[in-house]
Amino acid sequence: MNIVCVDKPPVLFMDCPKWHEHTLALFPRKASLTCDLCALTHSNCPFYICPQCDFVAHHSCISLPRVIKISRHHHRLSYTSSFDQGDWSCGVCRRKIDNDYGSYSCKKDGCSYVAHSKCAIQKNVWDGKELEGEPEEIEEEELAPFVKISDGVIQHFLHQQHYLRFDENTCKDYSENRQCQACIMPIYYGNFYSCMQCEFILHETCANLSRKLYHPIHPHMLTLSGGYDGVVDFLVDNCSVCSWLCKVGFFYECGKEGCDFQLHVQCATMEVICILYS
């Protein structure tokens, strides 16, 4: 007998009404069985099976949450034991989902987002909170990043002291010393907003950056911030992706207490990051 089993004998029978109506029994041998909850085959993980039917589950999967909120989708996801026949793909890894096994799906009308069980509970995707029985969050109305003052004139929330004027002269020569205050890149071409009273200037796309967002590589909401406050901590004021100093230009920061995650706006809008962290 395995010495681990002697010191800590496994539970032979288990009632788990959360997932199955019958009592489950420990499968005594390693085997290539497919877990009904995660659709994976891991022979090193103990299996529990139903003697009355063909239900099979990893011991580790029995603790899967029923309702979660992940960084890859703006609605809650609920565990679904199987799907209607169709071509379903995981919103996290983009691979095919087997219709006959469990995964997470969005229940909002008109929304077809789905994710593999194991993909949805990754640490950089899910914050670890089980939301079953918890009231739905009230969706806040998304605030615009600027207020329109008049035709071609705005007041941006990160430069409220002055108004900005829209300039669509894409052929205008511009000094490379004048940089967009959001992405810190020179404005060589394209539309932009410039301050009517100082040197503050923004690319049109940067002026339209969302004030709040969920980013695929972080489980908490991020808030757009900007402006050097005179204090720099080189240990924590760095972009969590590229490690460059964040307090130059605009950046997204996590508002959760104890979380120092932050992103340059350039890193936050690069699709390649989503691929690398998937």
Residue, then its C-alpha position, 0 to 999 in steps of 0.5 A: m500500500n502507498i505510504v501516503c494512503v496509510d498516513k492520509p487515507p482517501v475518502l472512499f465515498m462522497d456525497c456531492p449534491k452540488w454536482h451529482e445526485h448519487t453518492l460517488a465512489l473513489f476509483p481505485r486505479k489510475a485510468s484514462l477517464t475523461c472528467d465530466l466537469c473539466a473534459l480532461t484526462h489526468s490519470n495522476c489525479p484521483f477520480y470519483i465515479c458514480p456506480q449507478c451511472d457513468f458520471v466521472a469527476h476528478h477529486s480536484c474538480i468537485s470544488l469547482p465554483r458554480v458562478i464566476k466573473i472572469s477578466r475575459h468577459h464582462h458578464r458572469l459565467s455559470y457552469t453548464s454541464s453540456f451544450d447544444q450541438g454546435d461549433w463552440s470555442c473557448g473565449v480564453c484559449r480559443r480552442k474547441i469545446d466538447n459539447d458533451y462535457g461541462s464548461y462555463s457559459c454566459k447566461k445573458d440574452g444574446c451572449s454566447y461566450v463560453a470557456h473551458s472549466k480549467c481555462a476559466i479558473q486560471k489565476n490570471v483570469w479568475d479572482g477566486k470568488e464563488l458568486e453563486g447566491e451573490p446578488e448581481e453587481i449593478e452595472e455602472e453607466e460607462l462614463a465618457p473620457f471627455v465632455k463635448i464643450s462645442d463643435g471640435v472642443i472637449q474637456h478631458f477628464l485627465h486635463q480638466q483645467h483647460y479645453l482641447r481643440f480637435d485638429e484633423n489636419t493630417c498633413k501638418d508638420y509637427s515637432e517631434n518634441r511634442q508628444c501625446q501625453a497619453c502614450i508619450m509618442p510623437i504625433y507625426y500624422g493623424n487626428f489629435y486634440s491640442c490644449m488651447q492654453c498649454e502644450f498638452i496634446l493627445h492622439e484622437t485614439c488616446a483621447n477616446l481611451s475608456r476610463k475603466l476596463y477589464h483586461p484579459i491578463h488581469p482579473h480585476m477592473l482597471t482605471l485610467s490614470g495619468g499625470y506625474d504626482g511628484v512621487v515615484d517608487f521605482l519598485v512599484d510604479n512600473c508597468s506589470v507587462c513591460s516593466w517601464l516606469c508607469k508614471v509617464g503618460f497615461f496608465y491603467e491601474c488596479g483599484k483593488e486594495g493590495c494589488d499593484f497591477q498597472l499597465h501603460v496604455q500602449c501595453a493595455t491596447m496591444e493584442v499580442i499581450c493577450i496571446l502571450y498570456s493566454 
